[in-house]
């Protein structure tokens, strides 16, 4: 019969519930309130067992309600992997070798929307806040793609929110990668070509000072837009798209072999279709 | 003269050091060890003052060494914003209005590298782990772009690490966005065209089972590659690039107006150059 050892009223060899991950590690999801001493003893006993089993990474997901257990885990050698508003993910690496724990998300994703109407007018805004506040610079609507949102959806939503204009997404014309942005993370910004489906502007008051349809030449003639980095290229792309067909990347739905889920591949569809047909003739 | 109130040996109106952010909020960086009671009193007094001042978001950055203070902040109503291995960022919203606190990074960024040599051979690998382990499927080298790394740098590094081959980056041919990947985050995967600068394969043993130069037709004839989503499109893109010039997006350095930093804009350079010249004539 198993010999039970009690200390502070806790069976010393009581273990944390864990499931295996796909990489030789284990994942613990704490759910019930627990005394810190009980947790410490269970964690020590569990770590001993996982070491004997040759486990690698150990993950502990702690809901914010159980914040009292975080300090205990850190004292046992765990460190932070990532956090979301309602939980903290702690991690520990058992082997002597360098850890191969994957990094968390590294990029934010933003969009800028070129919405050109048939009168060669561009949908432009002036912002209430940020670095262009008070400069009277007219710019294209921009925004951040939300978690779980597709780039084309984010672009349609942001244009609607800022200006009230409904649009159809056509193509990604260019994208920019920058580093050391908000919270030290990187940023991917996609310049999107959109076709307007409505024309009456209803501007959002919170972020937008003014919004209008502006003749493309007037937009392009702004000194700020003439000179600088992404503003200059955005102006060039607007002019090109008003003239003829600079080829961008179109979103096409594809199905995952592994789980049947649908996602979108953005590429030069006309380029590939023409070339593919030519090759297979 | 100011009236001082002491409780538990702490001056009750002692305040946390904070700096203003650009959006009407304040940022506190905890650096020195502190008793939890001292911290609690300082935090309560500071929150009262910030409320009177009409501050909005309150950020507290807690290094992992000061983990003992986390529970106290959560009890005062703070929640998690994000975490990195060595710190946790807590946040609180003072006004009655809905909070406009920006989300943390939402995407991981990966690359797949098409490396074609002049004999119409493609650089391909078989992986040691993951979902294609043991399937004998030959695939292009893939990997995750590191924090702060440019997409083209990541592609060059991954090809070198997995196969020992030096490459020059040419273009992004396509990209895919997926959701609910690792830790529930989204994923952007860029298919990159590379020109080989060396030919002797030195495969990495940790992740790669086998690596070789494979005739393009042999690669394309694999049943797995014929059928499925991104694998099929990658095969089509390889064939197109071997035949003629499907236009992709080329990275071009641009300079930020705001801070003079350099980043890269990826776009159809030939398309824009031709069109721009035409327009400006």
Interface residues (C-beta under 8 A of the other chain):
Chain A: X23 X64 X67 X68 X70 X71 X74 X79 X80 X81 X82 X83 X84 X85 X86 X87 X88 X89 X102 X103 X104 X105 X106 X107 X108 X109 X129 X131 X144 X145 X146 X147 X148 X150 X151 X173 X174 X175 X176 X177 X178 X179 X180 X182 X183 X184 X185 X186 X188 X191 X224 X227 X228 X229 X230 X231 X233 X236 X237 X239 X240 X243 X244 X246 X247 X248 X249 X254 X255 X256 X257 X258 X261 X263 X264 X265 X266 X267 X268 X271 X272 X275 X276 X278 X279
Chain B: X23 X64 X67 X68 X70 X71 X74 X79 X80 X81 X82 X83 X84 X85 X86 X87 X88 X89 X102 X103 X104 X105 X106 X107 X108 X109 X129 X131 X144 X145 X146 X147 X148 X150 X151 X173 X174 X175 X176 X177 X178 X179 X180 X182 X183 X185 X186 X188 X191 X224 X227 X228 X229 X230 X231 X233 X236 X237 X239 X240 X243 X244 X246 X247 X248 X249 X254 X255 X256 X257 X258 X261 X263 X264 X265 X266 X267 X268 X271 X272 X275 X276 X278 X279
